[in-house]
Amino acid sequence: MELDERLIEAYNNISEASYYGDDEDYEKYKQDLLALDITDGEQLYIIAQHFMQGLSSYEIAKALLQKITKNSEFYSKGCIVLSDVERFGFENYEGAFAILDEAIASGAGVDNILFAKARIYVDLEQNQEALAHLEQINPDKMENYSNILNWYMTVYRKLDNLKKAHETFELAKSKYATDYSYPTVVLSYARFLIAEEKYQEALMILEEVTQLSKDYIGALSEWQNIYRQLDEPNKADLYMRWQHILEHAWAHDGVINSAIWQSETDLDKLQFWNQISKDSPEYYYAKLQIAFIAFDLNEIEISKEILTAIPEMEKNRIEEEYDYDFQTLFQKLDEKLQATARPETVPKDAFLIKKKIFGY
């Protein structure tokens, strides 16, 4: 939905006053904002999060959220964010719990409220209370129950309960593998196994992430970690280079998220092609497209490795169906390799600049 222009103007005015340290204008614009006759729960919910996350203006966010009435469909969501305001903005855990308990008493979105309380108990290291609240959540009422299971995983790791963590992973795999947060559960369990020095088991678990786009960069980091622990630096370096490709693509042309910027980045393409299952007839065509992306990012060795791994039968099929010539492709790769060859005395890592990635 589109935000009310008055809210956008107020946000921009307050942001500018805050930036220049103009306390008088800041207070004036704040009072003007809070005096606006806007009662739409969704509008208040959205703009409050902007003030909380964008400007760390917790006082304003709190005042806006308190305007959401109990009969609004955004009341439950508003209470959850309001509890975050109390927790992160004012370190008022008692106040955060009071807000959530009042929301539960009103019967609004009980399962999400229980989840919010569980997260607070995790922060407070009250792990048994956290488990008690997670166990009250009805999986059928949650669109992305894997997110709940990931918090179970967090608690079980704090309790050093690997058996329960394994049961949680198996549950996620058997019933919730299509959830948006399933890869996060996989990574959490793999990291628990790595901490326990169960490297071979962790490698098997990480295979669950290879064809999933979310958290793929995190999985690549864990592969590196495992292979360095196993004293296999060549394999670790391969995954490091793959991670470099993804990080490079993420910052490509300064574009971060195509959903926001309405354009397609190299990362979007990698994520799309990496989602093609091994069972799909187009799996090796997807690998070819990934090789092209690696080539464009000047990762010639990786591009060649991918093309070489495609079976001859699949190469023949792709040539017939899509009019590609693999012999010509390999020739171009070899020419590029020769043109970009560097002395062995200069490690490739010396040329890789680590950039901090900002997501939305």
N, C-alpha and C positions, 0 to 999 in steps of 0.2 A: 504494500500500500504506500501511497505518497504521504509524506509528513505534511502537516499543516505549515504553510509558509511562515506563520507567526512563530512557530517553534524553531524553525530553521534560522530565522533572523535572530531570535533571542540567543540561540546557541552560538551563532557566529559573533554576536556582540559581546557575549560573556567571555568567549574564547579569546577575542582580541584584547579585552580589558585585562584578562588574566595574564596574557602574554606580556603586555606592557606594564604590568604591575599597577594599574590604575584602580585603586580600591574603591574610589568614589563611584566611578562608572560601573564597576563590577556589581556593587550593591544596588545601584539604580536599575541595571538591566535584570538583576536577579529578582527584585521586587516586581518589575514589570512582567516578567515571565510568570511568576507565581500568581499574579493577579488576572492572568488570561482565563477567560471562561471556556476552558477546554475540559470536557469530562469523558471523552472517548478513551476507554481503558487501553486499547492497543496503541494509540498515539502517546499516551503517558508512559506506557511500558517501554516503548522503543526509545523515546527521547531521554528517559531516565537512564537507560543503559549507556547512551552516548555520553551523558554527563559523568557517569560513574567510571566508565572505561576510557573515554577519550580525554577527559579533563581532570579526572580524580576529584570531581566536585561532589563529594558524598552527601553534603548537606542539601544541595539542590536535588540530587537524585532521590533522597529520602522524602523530601517534601512533595515531589511529583508522584512518587509511588503511593504515598499515603492518600492521594486524591482518588485512587482507583477504588470504586465501590464494590461491595461484596456480591452484587448481582451482575458484575462484569465477568465475561468469560476469561478475562485476563487477570482476575483477582488472584488465583492460585499462583500463576507465574510471577505476578507482581510481588506476592509475599515471599517467594523464593529469592528474588533479586533483592528485596528489602532486607531479608536476613543476611544476604551477602554484604550489603551496605553496612549493617551493624557490625558484622564480623570483621570485614577488611578495612572499613573506614574508621570505625570507632573501637575496635577490639571488644565489642560488647556481645559476648557469647550468650549471656543470660537474655539479653534483649532479642537476639536472633532466635533462640529457642522459643521465647514467648510469642513472637510473630508467627512461627510455624505451628505452634500448638493452637493458637487462635484460628489459624487457617484450617487445621484438621477438625476443630470443633465446629466450624462452619460447614464441613463436608465438602470442601472444594479441593479436587485433585489430590486425594489422600496419598496415592502411591508416589507421586512426584515429591510431595511434602516429606514423606518418610525417607525418600532418597536424599533430600536436602539435609535432613537431620542426621542421617548416617554419615554424610560427608563431614559434617561438623565434628561428630564424635571421632572420626578418623584423625582430624586435625588435632583433637585434644588427646590423642593416644588412648582413648577409651574404646578399645577394639571390640570388646564383648558387647557393649552397647551398640556399636556400629553394626555388628552382625545381627543383633536382635532386630534392628530396624530394617536391615536389608532383607531379612527373612520374612518380614510382613508384607513385602511388595508383591503384588500380583503380576506375574510375568505376562499374563494375557492383556493387561492394561498398559503395557509399555511397548512402544513401537520399536525401540532399540534396546532390548533387554541385555544385549552383550555389554552395554555400558555399565549396567548394574553388576554383571558378572566380573567386569574388570575391577570394580571396587571390592568385590569379594576377594579377588586375587591380591589386591593391595593389602587387605587385612590379613589374609593368610600368610603373606610374606612377612608382615610385621610380627606375626605369631610364630613364624618359622615352621609352618605346617605345610610341608610339601605334598603330603597325601591329599589334603583338601584342595590344594591348588591344582593338582592333577585331575581331581574329580570335577572341578570347575571348568577346566579346559575341555575335558571330554564332553561335558554338558553343552558347552558353547559350540563345540564342533558338531555334535549330533543334532542339535535343535536350532541353533541360532547363527549358523555359519554365513547366512545371507545378510545378517545385520551389518549396519554401517560400522559399528565399533568392534566387530569380530577380530580384525587384524590386531587391534590393541590388546585384546585378551591373549592372543597368540604371543605377541611380543612380551607381555608381562610374564607369562609362564616361562618363555625361553630365557628371559633375564634371571628369573628365579633359579632355573636349572644351571645357568652359567655361574651364578653366585655360589652354587653348591658344587661347582666343578664337574658337572655332568654334561660335558661338552658334546658327546655323540648324541645324547638324547636331545640336547638343545638344537643341534643341526637338523635332526629329524622334524622337530616342531617348527623350525623356521621355514621348512618347505611349504608350510601352509600359507606363508605370506608371499611367495614368489609370484603368484598370479594375481595378487591383489594390489591395488594402487595405494590405498591409505597405509601410512606408516612404512612404506617400502624403504625410504631412506633410513629409518630407524633399524629395519631388519638388516640392511647392508652394513651398518655399523656393528651390529652384533656378529655377523659373519666374520668381519675383520677381527673382532675381539677373540672369537673362538679360534680361528686359524693361527693367530699370533700365539695364543696359549698352547696350541698344539705344535708350535714351531714349524708352521707351514707358511712362510712369508710370501711365497709366490701367489698362493690362493688368497691370502689376506690383501695383497696388493691389487689383485683383480677386482675384488669387491670395493676396495678403496677407489679405484678408477671409475667403477660404476657409480659410486656415490658422487664422485666429482661430476660425472655427466648430469645426474639429476639436479645437483646443486647449481650447476652452471645453467641448466635449462630453466630452473626456477627463477633465476634472476635475469634471464635472457631479455634484452631490450628494456629492462626495468619493469616488465609486466609480471605481476604476481598472480593474479587470479582472473581467469578468463570470464568467470561468472560475473565479475564486477566490471572488468574492462572491455568485455564484449570482443575478445580476440582470442586466438588459439596460440598457445605457447608450445615450445618443444616439450615442456613437462606434461602438458595436457595430452600431447600425442603419445608420449611414452606411457603415461598412465592408461590411455585407451588401449594401446597395443599390448601392454602387459596384462590386461584383463582377459585376453583371449585364452581360453582353456586349452590344455594339451589335447583334450578330446575333440576339439574343434577342427574341422578340415582346413581352416584358415590359420592354424597355429603357426606353421612355418612361413606363411606369407606375412604374418604379424612380426615374426623374427626378422624377416627381410626389411620391413619398415623401420624396426628398431635399429638395424644396421645402418640404414640411410641416415637416421637422426644422429647416430654416433659419428658417422662420416662428416656430416654438416658441422658437428661440434669439434671436429679435428681429432677425434679419438679413433684414429685409423686402425690401430692394432685391435681394438675391441670390435670394430666394425668387421674386420677380416675374420676374427675368431667366430663371430656369430654366423657369417656366411659359410665358413668352412664346416660348421656344425650341422648345417642343413643337409639332410640325406639326399643322395643323388636322385632318387626317385621323386622327391618333393621338388628338387630344383627343376627337373624335367617338366613336372606338372605346372609349376609356376611360369616357366618359360613359355609353355604352350598357351596357358590361360591368360597370362598377363603381359605377354610379349616382352619379357626381360631376357637379357643375354648374360648369364653368369660369367662367362669367359671374359666378356668386356668389363664387367663389374670388378672382377679380380685384377684385371690389367690396370684399371684406374686406381685401385687400392695400392697396388705395388708402386705405381708411378708417384702417388702421393706419399707413400712411405719413404721412398728414396729422396723426395724433395724436402721432406721434413726430418730426415735423419739427424740425430744429434750425437756428439761424442759420448761414449759410455761413462766417461768420468764425470759427467754432469747428470745428477739424478733428476728424473722427471718430476719428482715431487717439489723440486726447487722452483718450478715454474707455476705451481698451483697455488693460487691465492685463496685462502679460506675467507669466505664472506659470510657475515651474519645474515640469516634469512628472516624476513619479517612476513608473517602470514596474516590473513584477514579472517 
